[in-house]
Each structure stands twice: as C-alpha cells, then as structure tokens.
Amino acid sequence: MEKPTTSSPDAGVEPEADARAEAEDTPEQPPAEDGPKRSEPSAAPNETPSSDAKPPPPPVSPTPSGDALPSPELPDSEPDAGAAGSGVGDLPPATSAPPQCEPQGGRFVVLEQEALTLNLSCSVAGAAPSSWTLDVLPPGAEFDTVTGTLTWRPGLDQAASYTLTARAMPWEEVATLDIAVVDRVDADDNQPLVDPATYHEEYGLPVLHLNTDPGVNDDEYTPATITYRGHTYTGSEAKYRGATSRWYPKRSFTLKFTKEDKFGDPDRAGGFNEKRKVVLITSFDDNSYVRQRLGYELWNRLDPNGHIRVQAYNVVVYLNGEYHGLYTLADHIDGYLMEDFGYDQEGNLYKARDYDANWRRSSGVNFDSAGEALPKATLHDGFTKEEGTPEVGQPGDFDDLDAFVAWAADSSDAEFARTIDSTISRKEYEDWWIWVSYIAAADSAGKNSYHYRDPLRADSVWHCVPWDLNASFGQDWQTLRTSAVGSPPDAWFKHVNNLFFRILEDSTLGPALEARYGRELRGPFASEAVLELFDNYVAEIEQSARRDEQKWQEQYRSYMLWQQRTDFTTFQEELAYVRQWIIDRHAFIDTLY
C-alpha cells in the first residue's frame, strides 16, 4: 500500500488494602454488557443499519490485546477424505498457488475531521487487479473500486477503531485495514463517544474508560464502570488515592476487580495479567510523563528474576465520558502482588509513610530547639499496617515490625552482620539503595516504600518494594529542579534510612555493595541502556503527551505548590532536561564507584 496522504501508522509499543479474596465457591458472574452509550448516532460503530441507512463500519472483534482482527475465512466445504480403499485419501496434498497480488494492509491513525487517503496496492511486482472491493464502508467514506483508493474525513461522532477488509480481484486476496479514528477533544462542537467498547486505542496507546460513582472518595471503594480493550468489567470499583496528589485537579485512582473478572493486558509491560487491583498514577506533577514508568522499569531490570517487581505502562484515560489525559497504569502493592511472587497473601504488609520510618529510635520529623531528634513514641512510628494479622488495634499488631526496627537500631555491628541474612532479603534492600540513589528519588528512601513479611513462617525474612517516583530524575516533590551531582548515594539516602547506613558502614558489606554499584553502572544501569529505554518510552507516548499538555498545562503552571517557579518547561524542554540529567547523573556516580 502506498503511504497514506494524511494519517500516521501507530507507533510500535513494547511489550488500598482490603478484605482477602472471596471464597473459591463464589458463583461465576456472566460477562458484563458493553458500557452505557452516551449517544446513539444512527451510524455508530458495531450497529446494524436499517435498510435506508448508510453501511456502518464492520464489527470489531478484539483480541486479548484489544487489536481488532478480521474474522477468519472459511472454505466452502471440506474435501472428502474418501472411503477406505478409494485412493482419495492417498492423494498428495494440494499445493497452494503463489500469491498473485498480496495486497498490503496496515494500521492507521486519523483525527476526526482530518482527511485520510489510503491507496491499496499489490506487493507482487507488476500485479494489476481488475478491481478492488471493500466489505463495508464507514459513513462518509468513499472508495474507488478501480484504483483501490479510500478517502474519508471522519465526523465528530465517528471516533472508534474500525477494521475493514479489502480484496484484490479476481484473486480475492485479502488485506486488512485497521483504522483508529481519534476523538477531537478540542473541538467546540465535539460529540460524545458513541461506545467506549469501540474506542480502545488513541495514538497507539490503550484507552481505559472509567465511569465513577458520584460518591467516589479517598477512603472506601465505590462502584465503577471500567471498559478496556472492548471489555467492560463486572463488579469493578474505584477510589481516589494519594496524599499530596489528593489536591490535584487530575487525581490518581486505585481500581479494584473481582476474582472472576480480573484486569489484564498480555501485550503490555511484558504481560500484565490477572490483576485484582491496579493504580492509575497521575502525570499532573511530571510534565516529562516518563518518570514513574522509567523508574519502575529500572527497578525491575536491577533484578529481573529476584525481587518483587512493579509492572507499569501508559494508558489514556477517559473519565466519566470525557478525555482526562495520559496516566501510568501500575501494579497495586498488596497481598495479591505478594502472592504473584510466591509469598503468602495473608502476610504482614507495612507502608513507610513519613520520615519517622527510618529504622531508628529517634524521630526523623520531630526535633528539639537545638535541632536534636526527639525519641519516637513507638518503634513503628512513620509506618501504617496495610494488610495482615493481628489487625491494627489488636494486641501484637506491630510486633514484628517493632522487632525489625529494634534490630536495625540496637544490634551491635557484629550481630548486625551475623544476622542480616536471616532478617532481611539483603539483596532487595541493597537494590533499593542502588536504585533510589541512582535516580535520586529522595522521597522514596526514607518513606514511600512497602515492607512485607510472613509471620507464620519461622524462616521468613523482610522484603521491600519502593514506591512514589514523582520526585526523581531531577525534580523534587514540588517539581523544583534538583542537581544530578548534588546528592552522592552515601549522603542523604544513608541519612534518612538507617538500614542503608548500617550496611554501608559495615567493613565487609559496605565495600562489597559499593563495588556492586559500579558493576550495575556498566550493566542494567549503563548510560546507553537507560537512555535507550527513555527514548523508547518518549516515542511511544509523544503524541498523547502533547495532547495531555494542551489540556493541563495552564492548571499545572498555576498550581499552588509550585506556581512560584520561574523555570517552567514545555513537554519537549522537560524531555531534554531529564535526558541530560540522566547523562550527568550517571557520569557523576561513575566517578564514585
């Protein structure tokens, strides 16, 4: 096929705590119908037209990834195998004739009200079809059966994914055209989406449609309608999430799914499958749009087969029928995720919430007039218990965590070194220090982390999962700029986390860990590898990020926490800033290790 005159092929892409899972004998729920339609144009995708209506676009049959594929062609009849001894069954298999045209299909993107022209052609040199046919024609489109030219300017009510089947005659060889018509959200007279189930892609990124209950809140899950890749989930729920971000105009969400209808996308994040909970992380405080996803992928690459990994990828969110912007969709850290990595779902999971979660007896947030840290009221100050037993408020609710903090705070140097591997998964906590200091995620070293242990196993050790990356890669939690060379890995990060301090100060463990840091700088954290990952993510999200910037930039720049800044950047300028920061950070740490 010749290159379309107006359109662009899709960009290629890579791959709070609650009650436990319901009893296994819960009856299966039937699949939900498609989400509620917000309007009913007469020629909506997937509707059967009346006799006097224009032909609708063909039905879209999503694969597990959501990509629409044509229905398979079936032969008119099966060859008779023949009766025994007839010899028919002994005939050699027929050989298929070589293709005479081999017409070219493809995937194409066009914005509503923009012109699209597709010129069908043969891959076989010199082939000249007598004519072309198209199974169905979208309303308003025209097709020249002689030249094989499709022309179309989609209207403001035609945003959807369309799959058209073209045939080169007389050979009836087939080409499939997948056309994604993008909603023109900036048009004053734009029309609502006809059906969320048919609008499952935008500029190559999957679209998640979230319709929330009027009472959606930060504390309790409320019913929600969630449609993704053409499927509407049964019994799904949602709530807001986030501390600082709770005041953002573009909120983060936690989404919850039933065990009969789990969320998943096998084509994203290396296989994002069978999830009971996921989070939608706002990009309101990151106008590079890549910090969260890039950070989690670097964490995963530091130990791809060992520590608990956090899968993440980008999606476009439509909230209550309206375009809401670009998000990072990621794992929710909970017992379900622990179970995915072979640990007991019923184990104890704690979250470090503030700088009192420092593995010391002295506070990280309360100081006297002389600047000396005051004693903490309890050893688990700064932590919350997310899951596990005894439940919060019951006797012994924090006993294992208190013992963990006491060990880190009180053990002698010799005892610490002797018992570290029977207390914590040492490599995970060492990974945490390497990772958090490399990306300078200052808010994720002394807080914003999860810690898990199974109290019913005598041999159980502590595991960690870092979280919250808006403050990373050259900015703090208020989006203020941070230097790539201003914070050595053994300074701030060791100050706010006594586990890091104890390991690095040990005469054996410390030098070994620093030597390993150097090896990681030439392995998964090699500058060229990190930059390649960064560039790939940028290429994937660029069109969607520009669209999000158009919607949110004014509110971003006037937001109360950082409106005093005088160095705001555009999306493109922020990408250049982050990319150079990565180069400078790597070069700086490379001089140390």
N, C-alpha and C positions, 0 to 999 in steps of 0.2 A: 504494500500500500504506500502511495506517496504520502509525504508528510502533510498533515492537515494544515490548512492555511491559518486557522485560528483555533487553538486548543493546545494543551500540553499533556503529554503522557504522564501518568502517575509516576511520582518518584518511587524508586525501589526502597524497601524497608527491610530491616533485619528482623532476622528474627530479632469499741472500747470494750473492753471485756464484757462478756455476757454469760448467760447460762450455757451449760455444755450442750453438746449435740443431743438432739431429741432421740427418744428410744428408737431402736432399729426397726420396730414393727409399725412405725408410723405409716399410714397408707400412702401409696404413691398419689401425687397430685397430677391431674391432667395438665398438659401444657396450656399456657395462657394464650388467649387470642391476641392479635396484634394490638398495640396501644391505641388509645382513643384517637379518632381522627378529629383534627381541629377544623377542617372544612371539607367539603365534598364537591370539588370541581367535577364536571361531567366526564372529563378525560383523565382522571387520576391514574397513576401507575397501578397496574395489577387489577383494574376493574374490568368487568366485561361490558363492552359498549352495547348500546341499543342499536337497532338496525340503521338508524339515521345518524348515528354519532360517528365521529372520526375514529379510526382504529386506535386503540390505546397502545402504549408500549407493552412489550411482551412481559409475561410473568417473570419475576426474578426469583430464582431458586438458590438461596445462599448455601454455600459450602460451610463447613465448620468455621472457616475463617471469615465468612461473610461475602467472599467474592462470588459474584453470580456467574454461573456456568450454563451453557446450553444443555437442553435435555439430550440424552444420547439418542443417536439414530438407530432404529431397529430394522433389520431386514424384513422384507415382505413375508418370507417363510423360511423355515429351516430346511436344509437339504435332507432328503430321506436317507436314512442310514442303510436302507436296503435289507431285504430278507436274507436269512442265512443262506450262503452258497450262491447268492445272486451275483456277487462280484462287485456290487456297487460300493460296498464298504471298503473294498480293496483298492479303489481308485486313488491315485496320488493326490495329495491336497492341491487345491487350485491356487494358483499364484495370482496376487492382486496386480492389476495393471499399474504402471507407474503414473504418478500424477500428471495431468495434462496442464494444469494451471497453478495449483497450490496457492489459492488466494490468501492474502495477508490480512489478518485481523489486528487487534490491539486494544489497548486501554487508553481512554482519552478523557480529558477534563475540560469542561467549558462552564463559564459563569452564566447564570441567567441573563438574558438579553444580549449576550455576545454571540457573534456569528461563528458557526462551526462548519467547516467543509472537509469532508473525507472523500478521497479518491481511491476507490478499490482498484487493485491491480494484481497481476499474477507474479508469483516468484519464478515460475518457469519461463526462461527467456523465449521470446517470440510467441508466446501463447496469446491467442486472441479469442476471448469468449464471444459467443454470438449475442449474448445478453447477460444481464445480471438480475437477480431477484433479491428481495428483502422480505423477510417473513412478516414483519409488521413495521409500520411507520409511526413514529411519535407524532402527536398532533402538532401541526405547523411545520413539519419537516417535509422536504421534497427529495425525491430520488429519481435520478436519470437511469433507466434500465439499460440504455445503450452504453453510456460512458462509465456507469458504476459510480456516479457522484452523488453523495448525500450532502445536502445543505440544510442547515437548521439554525434558527435563532430561538432558543428556548424562552418561554414566557416566565413571568414572575411567580407562576404557580406550578412550575414543572421541575423543581429541584428534586432529584431522585437518582437512583442508579438504574440504568437501562442496559439490557442485553439484547442485541439484535443479531440475527443470523442471516448472512448473505450467502448466495450461491452463484458460482460461475457456471453458466450454461454453455453447451449442453451437458457438461460432465457432472453437474450438480455437486461440485466440490465446495466445501463449506469454509467460511471464515466467520469468526465471532467478534463482534464489536461490543466492547464494554465501555459505556459512556456514563461518566459521573457528571451530572449537572449540579453545580454548586449554588446554594442558596445566596441570593444577592441581598445580604442583610442590611446593606447601607442604602438601599433604595427606599424612598419615602413611601411608595405605594407597594412595597413588597408584600407578598401573600404568605400566609402561614403554610408550613409544610403540610402536604396532603396526608402523609402517613409516615411516621418515624421508621416503620419497618422497611421502607424502601429507600430511606436516606441514611445509609450506613457508612458512608465514606465522604471525606472532604479533603481535597488536595492530598490524597494518598494516605491520610490518617483515618483510623476508625472513629466513628461518631457514637457517643454514648448519650442517649436521651434520658434525662432524669426529670420526672414529674413528682414533686414533693407534696406532702400533706401541708395544709395551711398552718398546722401546729408544729412544723419541724423545729427542732431546738437542739441545744448542745448536750442535753443530759440523757434523753431517752430516745430510742428508735421509734420512728413513726412510719406508717405505711408509705410506700413509694412505688411508682411505676417506672421500671427501668427497661429500656429497649436497647439492644446492642446487636449489631450484625443481623438484623432482621428478626431477632427473637426477643419476646417480652417475657421477663422472668416472673415466675409465680411466687407470691408471698414475699417479695423483696421489701426492704426497709432502709431508711436513711436517717442520719442525724448530722448536725454540724460537728466540726472538730477544730482543735487549735486553741492556743492560749492568746498569744499576741495577734494571731490572724483572725480572731473572733470579731475584730472590729473592721476587718477589711470589707470593702463592698463586693469583692469577689472571694467568697468563702471556700474553705475546704470541707469535704464531706467524708464520712465513713458509710459505706454501703454494705448491707447485710443480706445474705441469700440463704435460702433453705437448703437442707442437705439433699432434697430431691431435685433441686434445680440450681446447681452451683454455677458460679460465674467462670468463664474461661475464654481464652483465645489462643489456640495452639500455634498460631503463626506469629505471636508477639513474645518478645523477651525470652526467646529460646523455648517457648512452650509455657504459656500462662494458663494453667489448668486447674480445674476443680477447687475453686476458691469459695470459702464461706463468707469471707469479709475482704473488702479491698478499700483503699483510700483514694480519694481524688484530692491531690495536693495542688493548691492554688499557685499560680505563677505571678500573682499580683506584686510580690516583693522581689521578683527576679526577671528583669527585662532582657536577660540573655535566653531565658526559657530552658536552659540545659543544666543548671547547677544540680538539681535534685537527681535527675536521671544519670548524669555523668558520675556523680559521687557514688551512687549505689552500685553502678556497674564496676567502678574501680574497686569497691569493697568486695564484690563478687569475684573479680579477677585475681585478687590477692590470695584467695584460697578457693578455687572453683569446685573442689571436691570435699572441702572440710567444713568450715564454719557455716553458721546459718546465714543464708544469702537472702537478699531482698530484691525481688524482681520488680522492674518498673519499665513503663513505656508511655508514650504520649498519646493522648486522645483529645478530640474536640468534644466539648460538652454543650448540649442544648438543654437549658434549664426551663422547665415549665413551658416548653414550646418555643423558646427564644434562644438565639445564639448567645452563649455565655463565655466562650473562649477556649483557649488551649490549657490543658491540665497535664499533670503527671499522674498516671494511674499506677499504684504500687501495692505491694503486699501490706496487709494489716498485721502488726506484730501481736500474736496471741497464741493460745494453746493449739489452735488449728495449724498454725505455721510450725510450731514446735513438733507437732505430730508428723508433719511432712518430712521432717529431718530425723525421724526415728525416735523422738523423745515422747514422754508421756504427756498427753493433752492435759492431764489433771495436775501437772506440776505447778510450782510457785513461780509466778512471773511478776517482777517488780519494774517500775519505771523511775529513773532518776529525773526529778522534776526541777530541782534548783541546785545551787552550788553548795548546799549542805550535803548533797550526795557525793561526798569527797573521800570516803573511806578513812576519815579521821574522827577523833573525838571532839575536835574543835570545829566551830562553825565556819562555813565559807561565806556567810552573808551577814552575820551579826558580830560587831566589833565594839570594844570599849572606846573611851575618849582618847586613849593613847594609841589606838589602832590595833590593839591585840585582839585576836579572835576569841570570842566567848565560847564556853562549853556548850555543846548541843544538849537539848533536853533528852533526846533518845539517840541511840546509835543509828537508827533508821531515819532520822530527820532528813528531809530532802527527797525521800522516796515515797511512792504510793504502791500499794499492792493491787495489781491489775487482775490477777487470777490466782487460784489455788486455795488450799485449806491449811490451817483454820482460816475462815473468812475474817475480814477486818472487823475488829471489835470483839472477837473471841479470844480466849486465853491462848497465848502462844502464836498469835497471828504473824508476828515479825521475828520469831525466834531465830530462824535460820539466817535471815539477813543480818540481824544483830550480831550473830556469831561471825559472819563473814566480815563485817566491818571491824569487829574487835580483833580478829586475826590480822587484818591488814594494818590496824592502828597499833597493836600492842606486841605482836610477836617479835622476838629477838631476830637479829639478822640471820643467825644460824637456823633458827626454827622456821623462819620465812622461806629460806632457800630449800630446807629439807621437806617442807610440807606443801609447797606451792602447787606441785603437780597433782596432789591428792585433794586440793581445794578448788582450783580453777582449771579451766581448759586454757593453759598458759598461752598457747599459740594464738587463740582467739583474742585474748587481751593484749598480746603483743601486736597482733594485726591491727587492733583498734588504735593503738598509739601510732603505728606507722601511717595508717590511713588518715587519721584525723589530723595529724601534723603535716602530712604531705599536702592535703587540700586546704589546710588552715581553717578547719571547721570549728571555730572557737567555742561555739555554743553546744558542741556535741562531744566535748572532752570531759567536762565535769558535771554535765547533766544531759538530758535528751538522749538517754540510752536505756536499753532493756536488759534485764539480768534474770536468768532462768535457772532453776534447779528442781530436781525431782526429790522431794523429801522422803519418799518411800523407799528409795534405793540407798543403801549404805555407801555404795561406791560412787554416788552421783557427785559431779563437780559443777561449778558455776559456768554458765555460758553467757555470752554477751552479743547484743545486736545494736549497732549505733543507729541514730535517728536524727532527723531535722537538719536539712542542709541549706536553708536559705542564707545562713551565714557561712560562706565558704567561697573558695576561688576568688578572693579579692574583695569581698564585701562583708560587713557585719550585719547584725540582725535588723539594723535600721537602714540598710543599704549603703552606709558610708563606706568609702574606699579603705582598704587595708593593704599594706605593703606585702609584696612577695618575699621580701628579705627582712622583715621586721620582727619575726617571731620564730626563733630557732625551735626545733622539735623538743629540745630538752629544757625549755624555759616555761612559758605559760602552761603548756599542756601537762607538764610534770607538777606545776604548782597547784593546779585545780584538781588533780587526781592522784591520790596517794598510792594507788596501785602502780601507776606509771613510775612514780618516784621510787618506790621500793625496788621494783625490777631494775630500773636504770642505775640505781646506786649500788646494787649488788656487784661484788667484784668479779663474779663469773657471768651472771645473767646479763648484766649491762653491756659489757663489751661484745658478747655474742649477739645480742639484739641489734646493737649499732652496726656490726658487720653485716648482719642480715639485711638491715635497711639499705645498705649500699648495694647488695645483690638485687633487691627488689627495684631499685632505681634503674637497673640495667635489664630488668625482666618486665613484669606487668606494668611497672610504673616508668618504663623508658619513655623519654620525652616524645619520641616519634610515635610510639604506640598510643599514648594519651591524646596527642594531637590528632591522630587519625580517627580515633573514636569521637572526639569532639567535632571534627569536620563532618563525619558521617551523620551525627545527630543533627547538626545545623542544616545539612542538606535535606534531611527528612522533614524538618519542622518549618523551614524558612517561610513558605507561603502562608502557613497557618499562623506563625508568629507575627507576621506583618498584619494579618487580619485582626489578631488579638490586640496588637499595639494600637491600631486605629480605634478600637472600641474603648480601651482602658487607659491610654497614655495620659490624658488630661487628669483623670482621678488619681493616677499613680503619682504624678508630679506634685499634686496639691495635697497629698495625704499628710496627716498631722505629724507622723513620726519622722518624716524626712523632708518636709516641704522647705526646710531651711537650706537644703543643698543648693549649691551653685554650679554643680558639675554634672547635671543630668545628661544622660546619653540616649541616643536612639538605639533601637534594637541592633542595627548594624554596627554602631560605635561600641556598644556593650560587648558584642561578639569579639571585636578586635581587642578590646581591653582584656577580656577573660583569656583569650588565646595567648596574648603576650604575657599575662600573669602566669600562666602555666609554664611557659618557656622560662621565665625569670625564676619562678619558684623551684623548678627542677634544677636549674643551674646553681642556685643558692644552696640547696640541700646537698647537691653533689659535691660541693666543696667541703662539706662536713663529714660525709660518710662515704 
